[in-house]
Amino acid sequence: MPLLVLDRKPEYKVISSSCLHSLKDLGEGVFGKVHLSTYSSSQDPEAGKFLVAVKILKFCGEESAKDFDREASLLTQLTHKNIVQFHGACVDEKPWKMVFEYMENGDLNQFLRVRGPDAHLLEAHGGPMDPPQKLSLLILLQMARDISQGMEYLASMHYVHRDLATRNCLVGKNLVVKIGDFGMSRDIYSSDYYRVGGHTLLPVRWMPPESVMYRKFTSESDVWSFGVVLWEIFSFGKQPWYGYSNQEVIQLVTGGQVLPCPLATPPDAYQLMLNCWQTQPNQRSTMKAVNERLVELCSPCVKNSTLYLNVIE
């Protein structure tokens, strides 16, 4: 009998813990750990085994159980090629687990850093063994387009992400990027968050003025965050407003300042960032318009081989 006691049947697929075999830790966050595991469905043996990322709940109190159920029910409703797939949840034994699609190339932030101009400054063990491929302008734009397509879908579902950043995007086969927040980043990227009021952690470097000042989060604030993600992509994973303290960033953003254009960024791409960073939320581009523009920017690249040149030689 499941240990997660609900007053209704779960709205998500329930997976037996016996179907999972843990291989190694992928990381740890506030909520608990994430394991790389194999999953073999007892309901579909012909599907065989495949790799999954398993999010393990650290706390098992009543409130944690409600949050777990609420999150799993929401994730079940999200189905898109640029959203990390949620396979289901294990509630037959403690600790409870959520099972996600495994993205083999890890988070987008680290993926960009080891392929950027400052990669030689990173620790040797932090990157792949072989020299990583350089990323062309086309690839960078396609990554941004993947994220914009996922965000347009979330907006259409009236879902506000509130923490969009390259650290919360994952890279899979063929460099396909998907949005996925396992909650790990608040520990791994602790410097990206600012503690407000002694307890609330906020990613102020990705937040628009209205979110910083009034804690107001909307689809329009997600658009602002996407503009910062676009800046991260063309900066090869640099921290927005690097060199400034979180308190200084708050003053800059609420004072109307925006991030400078990254090196070698096409003017059209930076203009798109600026469209996302309008002070008034209703003056920002919609996620639909942002995605349409990125599709346009990707299209000429296919026809123009000169745009395949490496952004950073």
Backbone hydrogen bonds, N-H to C=O, Kabsch-Sander energy under -0.5 kcal/mol:
donor,donor_aa,acceptor,acceptor_aa,energy
3,L,91,V,-2.2
4,L,91,V,-1.0
5,V,3,L,-1.1
6,L,4,L,-0.6
15,I,13,K,-0.6
15,I,89,A,-3.2
19,C,16,S,-2.0
20,L,17,S,-1.6
21,H,38,T,-2.1
23,L,36,L,-3.4
24,K,36,L,-1.5
26,L,34,V,-3.6
27,G,34,V,-1.2
29,G,32,G,-3.4
30,V,183,G,-0.7
34,V,27,G,-2.5
35,H,54,V,-2.5
36,L,24,K,-3.3
37,S,35,H,-0.6
37,S,52,V,-2.6
38,T,21,H,-2.4
39,Y,50,F,-2.5
40,S,19,C,-2.1
41,S,48,G,-0.6
47,A,44,D,-1.8
48,G,45,P,-1.4
50,F,39,Y,-1.5
52,V,37,S,-2.8
53,A,100,F,-2.4
54,V,35,H,-3.1
54,V,52,V,-0.5
55,K,53,A,-0.6
55,K,98,M,-2.9
56,I,33,K,-3.2
56,I,54,V,-0.6
57,L,55,K,-0.5
57,L,96,W,-2.7
58,K,31,F,-2.9
65,A,61,G,-2.3
66,K,62,E,-2.0
67,D,63,E,-2.4
68,F,64,S,-2.7
69,D,65,A,-2.5
70,R,66,K,-2.5
71,E,67,D,-2.7
72,A,68,F,-2.6
73,S,69,D,-2.3
74,L,70,R,-1.9
75,L,71,E,-2.8
76,T,72,A,-1.7
77,Q,73,S,-0.7
77,Q,74,L,-1.2
78,L,74,L,-0.5
78,L,75,L,-1.1
79,T,77,Q,-0.7
83,I,80,H,-1.9
84,V,179,I,-2.5
87,H,85,Q,-0.6
87,H,99,V,-2.8
88,G,99,V,-1.2
89,A,13,K,-2.5
90,C,97,K,-2.4
91,V,89,A,-0.6
97,K,90,C,-1.9
98,M,55,K,-2.6
99,V,88,G,-3.0
100,F,53,A,-3.1
100,F,98,M,-0.5
101,E,85,Q,-2.6
102,Y,51,L,-0.8
104,E,102,Y,-0.7
105,N,171,V,-2.3
106,G,103,M,-1.6
108,L,166,T,-0.8
108,L,169,C,-3.0
109,N,166,T,-1.0
111,F,107,D,-2.0
112,L,108,L,-2.4
113,R,109,N,-2.2
114,V,110,Q,-2.0
115,R,112,L,-1.4
116,G,113,R,-1.2
119,A,116,G,-1.6
121,L,118,D,-1.9
122,L,119,A,-1.5
126,G,123,E,-1.6
127,G,124,A,-1.1
136,S,134,K,-0.6
137,L,307,L,-0.5
137,L,309,L,-1.0
138,L,307,L,-0.7
140,L,136,S,-2.2
141,L,137,L,-2.5
142,Q,138,L,-2.5
143,M,139,I,-2.4
144,A,140,L,-2.1
145,R,141,L,-2.5
146,D,142,Q,-2.5
147,I,143,M,-1.9
148,S,144,A,-2.5
149,Q,145,R,-2.4
150,G,146,D,-1.9
151,M,147,I,-2.6
152,E,148,S,-2.5
153,Y,149,Q,-1.8
154,L,150,G,-2.2
155,A,151,M,-2.5
156,S,152,E,-2.1
157,M,153,Y,-1.3
158,H,155,A,-1.6
159,Y,154,L,-2.8
160,V,158,H,-0.5
161,H,159,Y,-0.5
168,N,165,A,-1.6
169,C,166,T,-1.5
170,L,178,K,-3.0
171,V,106,G,-3.0
172,G,176,V,-3.0
175,L,172,G,-1.2
176,V,173,K,-1.8
178,K,170,L,-2.6
179,I,82,N,-2.8
180,G,168,N,-2.4
182,F,180,G,-0.6
187,D,184,M,-2.1
188,I,184,M,-1.7
189,Y,185,S,-2.7
190,S,187,D,-1.1
192,D,189,Y,-2.2
193,Y,190,S,-1.4
194,Y,202,L,-3.0
196,V,194,Y,-0.6
196,V,200,T,-4.1
199,H,196,V,-1.4
200,T,196,V,-1.9
202,L,194,Y,-2.3
202,L,200,T,-0.5
204,V,202,L,-1.8
206,W,203,P,-2.2
207,M,204,V,-1.1
211,S,208,P,-0.7
212,V,208,P,-2.2
213,M,209,P,-2.8
214,Y,210,E,-1.8
215,R,211,S,-1.3
216,K,210,E,-1.3
217,F,215,R,-0.6
222,D,218,T,-1.7
223,V,219,S,-1.5
224,W,220,E,-1.7
225,S,221,S,-2.1
226,F,222,D,-2.2
227,G,223,V,-1.9
228,V,224,W,-1.5
229,V,225,S,-2.2
230,L,226,F,-2.6
231,W,227,G,-1.7
232,E,228,V,-2.5
233,I,229,V,-2.4
234,F,230,L,-1.9
235,S,231,W,-1.0
236,F,233,I,-1.1
237,G,232,E,-2.7
242,Y,239,Q,-1.4
244,Y,241,W,-1.9
249,V,245,S,-2.3
250,I,246,N,-2.1
251,Q,247,Q,-1.7
252,L,248,E,-2.4
253,V,249,V,-3.0
254,T,250,I,-2.4
255,G,251,Q,-1.0
256,G,253,V,-1.5
257,Q,252,L,-2.6
265,T,262,P,-1.6
269,A,266,P,-0.6
270,Y,266,P,-2.0
271,Q,267,P,-2.5
272,L,268,D,-1.6
273,M,269,A,-1.6
274,L,270,Y,-2.4
275,N,271,Q,-2.1
276,C,272,L,-1.2
276,C,273,M,-0.6
277,W,273,M,-1.0
277,W,274,L,-0.5
278,Q,275,N,-0.6
283,Q,280,Q,-2.0
284,R,281,P,-1.3
285,S,275,N,-1.3
290,V,286,T,-2.4
291,N,287,M,-2.4
292,E,288,K,-2.3
293,R,289,A,-2.1
294,L,290,V,-2.1
295,V,291,N,-2.3
296,E,292,E,-1.8
297,L,293,R,-2.3
298,C,294,L,-2.0
299,S,295,V,-1.7
301,C,297,L,-0.5
301,C,298,C,-0.5
302,V,298,C,-0.8
302,V,299,S,-1.0
303,K,299,S,-0.8
304,N,300,P,-1.8
305,S,303,K,-0.7
307,L,304,N,-1.7
308,Y,305,S,-2.0
309,L,306,T,-1.3
311,V,135,L,-1.1
313,E,311,V,-0.5
